[in-house]
Amino acid sequence: MLLNVENLHVHYGRIAALRGISLNVAEGEIVCIVGPNGAGKSTTLLSISSVLSPTEGEISFDGKSIIGTPPEQVATLGISQVPEGRHIFTSLTVDENLQVGAATRNDKDRVRQDYERVLDMFPILAERRRQSAGKLSGGEQQMLAIARSLMTNPRFLTIDEPSLGLAPRIVDQVYEVLVDLRKSRGLTLLLVEQSSERALKAADRLYVLRSGEIQLEGKTADLQDGKAVHEAYFGFTHQHDEDEVEF
């Protein structure tokens, strides 16, 4: 496995955000963590990026522990995160945001190739590369956030709520790009979502996280009817088909 998380506990003061979760991601997989607000999804990604320090447990990447490794060193290992809310530099141009993504790299020729590749992947960014990033639409900003992360030349990309606040048509475009990244670049992806619908379509495997604990894990091919996911997500068994909630 490229990523292994074992018995991870994270606390905010006296509040337990994660209660002994374990998950793994194989190289080349798309894995999604779904769950309601406050489930611990973002905390999981921040722990993997070493922004948060767990109180207990182990995180290993490519067979080596990354617990206690500074975030900037974790990034050099090939782990890159697109945070919730995108967090692009709105006062900088699209070009300048992409340059920030490549700031720690010394392979100038490869950086130039990656720059051309991400602009081919996101033509709208090529059109607006000299425009202030703050003037982009929400969907365009999400694409820029993904493109900026790709400029770090990652092996493993985590994305927190890629569909947040976007119109369904734009979400479709974003997910098409993510699936293509796995096919074209062999990129490994760990996605966090509230909604399981797109996760079931795009991911190879799914984890349902609720109240800081893994409630369900499995191959998406085995979970397509949504019933087991629904029960794990909400914490109760639905009794009648007409009472099912779409999520």
TIKENU-687910 format. One record per residue: residue number from 1; z, x, y of N, C-alpha, C in turn. Coordinates in steps of 0.1 Angstrom, whole numbers. Atoms other than C-alpha are relative to their C-alpha. Layout:
<sites>
num	n.Z	n.X	n.Y	ca.Z	ca.X	ca.Y	c.Z	c.X	c.Y
NUM	Z	X	Y	Z	X	Y	Z	X	Y
...
</sites>
This chain:
<sites>
num	n.Z	n.X	n.Y	ca.Z	ca.X	ca.Y	c.Z	c.X	c.Y
1	0	8	-12	0	0	0	0	9	13
2	0	-8	-12	-8	12	35	13	-2	8
3	-13	4	-7	23	-6	50	9	-6	-10
4	-10	6	8	55	-13	32	13	-3	9
5	-12	4	-7	84	-32	48	10	-5	-10
6	-9	3	10	115	-34	27	14	-3	5
7	-14	4	-4	148	-54	33	3	3	15
8	-1	-3	-15	143	-53	71	10	-9	6
9	-9	8	-8	172	-65	92	-1	5	15
10	0	-3	-14	170	-66	130	9	-10	7
11	-9	8	-8	196	-78	154	-2	1	15
12	-1	0	-15	196	-87	191	15	-3	3
13	-15	1	-1	233	-80	198	6	-5	-13
14	-7	5	12	252	-102	173	-9	-10	-7
15	9	10	6	222	-125	166	-10	7	-9
16	9	-6	10	202	-117	135	-14	-6	2
17	13	5	-2	165	-120	142	-8	1	-13
18	6	-1	13	153	-107	108	11	2	-10
19	-11	0	10	174	-112	76	-5	6	-13
20	3	-6	12	162	-88	50	-14	-3	-5
21	14	3	4	124	-94	50	-7	12	-7
22	8	-10	6	100	-75	28	-14	-5	-1
23	14	4	0	63	-75	31	-8	13	-2
24	9	-11	1	33	-52	24	-14	-4	4
25	14	1	-4	-3	-47	35	-8	11	-6
26	8	-10	7	-29	-29	14	-11	4	10
27	11	-5	-9	-56	-8	31	-12	-9	-1
28	11	9	0	-85	-30	41	3	-15	0
29	-4	14	1	-66	-63	39	1	-6	14
30	-4	8	-12	-62	-90	65	12	-9	-5
31	-12	8	3	-26	-104	62	5	-7	12
32	-5	8	-12	-11	-131	84	14	-4	-3
33	-14	6	0	25	-140	92	0	-12	8
34	-1	13	-7	29	-176	102	14	-5	1
35	-14	5	-1	60	-194	114	2	-7	13
36	-3	7	-12	75	-216	141	5	10	11
37	-6	-8	-10	88	-203	174	14	5	-4
38	-13	-5	3	118	-180	170	2	4	-15
39	-1	-4	14	110	-172	134	3	15	-3
40	-1	-14	1	110	-135	140	-13	7	-2
41	13	-5	2	73	-129	139	-3	12	9
42	2	-11	-10	70	-108	171	10	11	-3
43	-10	-11	3	102	-89	161	-5	8	-11
44	6	-8	11	85	-79	129	-10	10	5
45	10	-9	-5	55	-64	147	6	11	9
46	-6	-10	-9	77	-47	173	8	10	-8
47	-7	-10	9	97	-31	145	-10	9	-7
48	11	-8	6	65	-19	128	-5	11	10
49	5	-9	-10	54	-3	161	11	9	5
50	-12	-8	-4	89	12	165	5	-2	14
51	-5	3	-13	95	-5	197	15	-5	-1
52	-13	4	3	126	-21	181	5	8	-12
53	-6	-7	11	150	-3	158	7	-9	-9
54	-7	9	9	161	-21	127	15	5	-3
55	-14	-4	4	198	-22	117	1	4	-14
56	0	-3	14	189	-19	81	-14	-2	-6
57	13	2	6	158	-15	59	-9	12	2
58	9	-11	0	128	7	55	-14	-5	4
59	14	3	-3	93	7	70	-8	13	-3
60	8	-12	3	67	32	56	-14	-3	2
61	15	1	-2	31	38	65	-7	11	-6
62	8	-10	8	7	56	42	10	9	-8
63	-9	-7	8	37	65	21	11	8	6
64	-10	-7	-7	59	80	48	8	-9	9
65	-9	8	-8	89	65	65	-3	2	15
66	2	-1	-14	84	57	102	12	-5	8
67	-12	4	-7	119	45	109	5	12	9
68	-5	-10	-10	132	63	140	-11	8	6
69	12	-7	-6	97	76	149	-2	-6	14
70	3	6	-14	90	72	187	-13	-8	-1
71	12	8	0	65	45	194	-13	8	3
72	12	-7	-3	40	70	209	-5	8	-12
73	3	-7	13	41	90	176	-5	-10	-10
74	4	10	9	37	58	156	-15	-3	3
75	14	3	-4	5	52	176	-10	11	-5
76	9	-11	4	-9	86	167	-2	0	-15
77	2	2	14	-5	77	130	-11	-9	-3
78	11	10	2	-31	50	135	4	-14	0
79	-5	14	-2	-10	19	142	-1	-4	14
80	2	5	-14	-20	-1	172	3	-15	1
81	-4	14	-2	-6	-34	185	-6	-6	12
82	3	8	-11	-21	-61	206	11	-10	2
83	-12	8	-1	10	-78	220	-3	-14	4
84	1	14	-4	16	-115	226	-2	0	15
85	2	1	-14	2	-124	260	-9	11	6
86	10	-10	-2	-23	-95	259	5	12	8
87	-5	-11	-7	-6	-74	286	-10	11	4
88	9	-10	-6	-37	-58	300	4	3	14
89	-3	-4	-14	-36	-40	333	-10	-7	9
90	8	9	-8	-49	-67	356	-6	6	13
91	4	-6	-12	-52	-44	386	-11	11	-2
92	11	-10	4	-76	-20	367	-12	-7	-4
93	13	6	5	-112	-26	358	0	0	-15
94	1	0	15	-123	-33	323	-2	14	-5
95	2	-14	4	-136	3	320	13	8	0
96	-13	-7	-1	-102	16	332	10	-4	-11
97	-9	5	11	-83	-5	307	-5	7	-14
98	4	-7	12	-105	10	279	3	14	0
99	-4	-15	-1	-99	45	292	15	2	-3
100	-14	-1	3	-62	38	290	2	0	-16
101	-1	0	14	-66	30	253	-3	13	-7
102	4	-13	5	-82	64	247	8	11	6
103	-6	-10	-8	-58	83	269	6	11	-8
104	-7	-10	8	-40	102	240	-10	7	-9
105	10	-6	9	-73	112	223	-6	12	6
106	6	-12	-5	-89	146	226	-15	1	-6
107	13	-1	6	-121	139	206	-10	-8	8
108	8	7	-10	-144	131	235	-13	-6	-5
109	13	5	6	-176	127	215	3	-13	-7
110	-3	12	8	-159	101	192	5	-11	10
111	-4	10	-10	-143	84	222	-12	-7	6
112	12	5	-5	-177	80	237	-7	-10	-9
113	6	9	10	-190	65	205	7	-13	-2
114	-8	12	1	-161	41	202	-1	-9	12
115	2	7	-12	-166	31	238	-13	-9	-1
116	12	8	2	-202	21	231	1	-10	-11
117	-1	9	11	-192	4	199	8	-13	5
118	-8	12	-4	-166	-19	215	-8	-8	10
119	8	8	-9	-190	-28	243	-11	-8	-7
120	10	7	8	-216	-37	217	7	-12	-7
121	-8	11	7	-189	-58	199	3	-11	10
122	-4	10	-10	-179	-75	231	-9	1	12
123	10	-1	-11	-210	-79	253	4	-5	13
124	-4	5	-13	-192	-99	279	8	11	8
125	-7	-11	-6	-170	-68	285	-10	10	6
126	10	-9	-5	-201	-47	289	-6	-5	14
127	6	6	-13	-214	-71	316	10	2	11
128	-10	1	-10	-181	-70	334	9	13	1
129	-9	-12	2	-169	-34	328	5	6	13
130	-5	-5	-13	-166	-26	365	8	-11	8
131	-8	11	-6	-148	-59	373	15	2	-3
132	-14	0	2	-111	-62	377	4	-9	-12
133	-4	8	13	-95	-73	344	8	-12	4
134	-7	12	-4	-74	-98	363	-9	-12	3
135	9	11	-2	-105	-118	370	-7	-5	-12
136	5	5	12	-114	-123	334	6	-12	-4
137	-6	12	6	-109	-155	316	10	4	-11
138	-10	-3	10	-81	-158	290	-6	6	-12
139	7	-5	11	-105	-153	262	-6	14	2
140	5	-14	-3	-121	-123	278	11	10	1
141	-11	-9	0	-87	-108	284	5	3	-14
142	-3	-3	14	-79	-112	247	-9	10	-6
143	10	-9	6	-111	-95	238	2	14	6
144	-2	-13	-6	-103	-67	263	13	7	-7
145	-12	-5	7	-68	-63	247	-3	6	-14
146	4	-5	13	-84	-60	213	-8	13	1
147	8	-11	-2	-110	-36	226	8	12	4
148	-9	-12	-4	-84	-14	243	7	6	-12
149	-7	-5	12	-65	-12	210	-9	8	-9
150	10	-7	8	-97	-2	192	-3	14	5
151	3	-13	-6	-101	27	216	11	10	-4
152	-9	-10	5	-70	43	201	-4	5	-13
153	5	-4	13	-90	47	169	10	-3	-11
154	-11	3	10	-65	28	147	-5	-1	-14
155	3	3	14	-64	25	109	6	-14	-2
156	-7	12	2	-40	-5	112	3	-7	13
157	-1	7	-13	-41	-31	139	8	-13	-2
158	-8	12	0	-14	-57	145	-3	-8	13
159	4	9	-11	-22	-87	167	10	-12	0
160	-10	11	-1	5	-111	180	-6	-12	7
161	5	13	-5	-8	-147	185	-14	2	7
162	13	-2	-6	-45	-139	190	-6	-13	6
163	5	13	-5	-52	-176	196	8	-7	11
164	-10	6	-10	-24	-182	221	-7	-4	13
165	5	5	-13	-36	-203	251	-15	0	1
166	14	-1	0	-73	-201	241	-6	-13	-5
167	7	12	5	-98	-229	237	-5	3	-14
168	4	-2	14	-109	-235	200	-12	8	-1
169	13	-8	1	-144	-221	206	3	15	2
170	-3	-14	-3	-130	-189	220	8	6	-12
171	-8	-5	12	-105	-186	191	-9	3	-11
172	10	-3	11	-134	-189	167	-7	13	2
173	6	-13	-3	-151	-160	185	9	12	-3
174	-9	-10	2	-120	-139	184	2	3	-15
175	-1	-2	14	-115	-145	147	-12	6	-7
176	12	-6	6	-151	-137	139	0	15	2
177	-1	-14	-3	-146	-104	156	10	7	-9
178	-10	-6	9	-114	-97	136	-5	2	-14
179	5	0	14	-130	-105	103	-11	11	-1
180	10	-10	0	-160	-83	112	5	14	1
181	-6	-13	-1	-137	-54	121	4	5	-14
182	-3	-4	14	-125	-54	85	-13	4	-8
183	13	-2	7	-161	-55	72	-7	13	5
184	8	-11	-6	-177	-30	96	7	13	1
185	-7	-12	-2	-149	-5	101	11	2	-10
186	-11	-2	10	-126	-10	71	14	-1	6
187	-13	0	-7	-98	-18	95	9	-9	-7
188	-10	8	6	-66	-32	81	7	-8	11
189	-6	8	-11	-51	-61	101	12	-8	-5
190	-12	9	2	-17	-78	103	0	-9	12
191	1	10	-10	-19	-110	123	13	-9	0
192	-11	9	-1	9	-132	136	-6	-13	7
193	5	13	-6	2	-169	143	11	-11	-2
194	-8	12	2	20	-202	148	-7	-9	-10
195	8	9	8	-8	-222	132	-5	7	-13
196	4	-6	12	-16	-216	96	-15	-3	-3
197	13	4	3	-50	-232	97	-10	12	0
198	10	-11	-1	-70	-202	109	4	12	-10
199	-5	-11	10	-48	-178	88	-5	-2	-14
200	4	3	13	-57	-196	57	-15	2	-2
201	14	-3	1	-94	-192	65	-3	15	1
202	4	-14	-3	-94	-156	77	7	11	-9
203	-8	-10	6	-66	-138	58	-2	0	-15
204	0	-1	14	-64	-125	23	13	-5	-6
205	-13	4	4	-27	-131	20	8	-6	12
206	-8	7	-10	-1	-151	39	15	1	-3
207	-14	0	1	36	-148	46	5	-11	10
208	-6	10	-9	56	-178	60	14	5	3
209	-13	-5	-5	85	-166	81	7	-12	8
210	-8	10	-7	113	-190	92	14	4	1
211	-14	-4	-2	147	-183	107	3	14	-5
212	-2	-14	3	142	-146	101	-1	4	-15
213	1	-2	14	135	-149	64	-14	-4	-5
214	13	3	6	103	-149	43	3	-12	-9
215	-2	13	8	101	-185	29	-11	-1	-11
216	11	1	9	67	-181	11	-9	12	2
217	11	-9	-1	41	-155	3	-10	-3	-11
218	10	3	11	9	-157	-16	-14	3	5
219	14	-1	-4	-29	-153	-16	-5	-13	6
220	5	12	-7	-46	-177	8	-9	-9	-9
221	9	8	10	-70	-187	-20	8	-10	-8
222	-9	8	8	-40	-202	-38	8	-10	9
223	-8	8	-9	-26	-220	-7	-8	-9	9
224	9	7	-8	-56	-238	6	3	-15	3
225	-3	14	-3	-43	-273	2	11	-2	11
226	-9	0	-11	-16	-264	27	14	-6	-3
227	-13	7	3	13	-283	10	12	10	-1
228	-11	-9	2	34	-253	0	3	7	13
229	-2	-6	-13	28	-237	34	8	-9	9
230	-6	10	-9	38	-269	52	15	-1	-3
231	-14	1	4	71	-271	32	8	12	4
232	-7	-12	-4	80	-235	38	1	2	15
233	0	-1	-15	71	-237	75	10	-9	6
234	-9	10	-6	91	-268	82	14	-1	-7
235	-13	0	7	118	-264	56	4	-13	-6
236	-3	12	7	115	-298	40	-13	-4	-8
237	11	5	8	93	-315	14	-5	-13	6
238	6	12	-5	69	-341	27	-1	-10	-12
239	-1	10	11	71	-374	7	-13	-7	-1
240	12	9	1	39	-392	16	-11	7	8
241	12	-7	-6	4	-380	25	-1	-5	14
242	2	5	-14	4	-403	56	10	6	10
243	-10	-6	-9	35	-385	69	-3	15	3
244	2	-14	-1	19	-350	67	-3	3	15
245	2	-5	-14	18	-331	100	-10	11	0
246	10	-11	-1	-12	-310	109	6	11	9
247	-6	-11	-8	-2	-276	121	-9	12	-1
</sites>
